[in-house]
Amino acid sequence: MASLQVVETCIKFRAQIESIRTLSGEEIKNSTPIPIMRDEVNYLLKMKTDTSFLASSKLSDWFRFSSKADPFLVTPAAPYVSHKGASKYLSSLMID
């Protein structure tokens, strides 16, 4: 599931929980968002580091990845260059 879909799903889930709490007559005093937990970790916070491995992976030979938290992969990717039209620099990076 894409990062944006995860966030959207969490927002919808929280809205459903708030609706249930409201319908049950529960008074909502705290406006702190409900954490979405997975393996005892707030997953929305964990998402910040889920893609950090990409900057040091083999994929970084072809795409630019941020070394900072970038769960939405906002850092622009390097343009794809086919093997035929590859520059001397890109040719040296190609995996045989």
Order of alpha helices (4+ residues) and beta strands (2+ residues): alpha-beta-beta-alpha-alpha
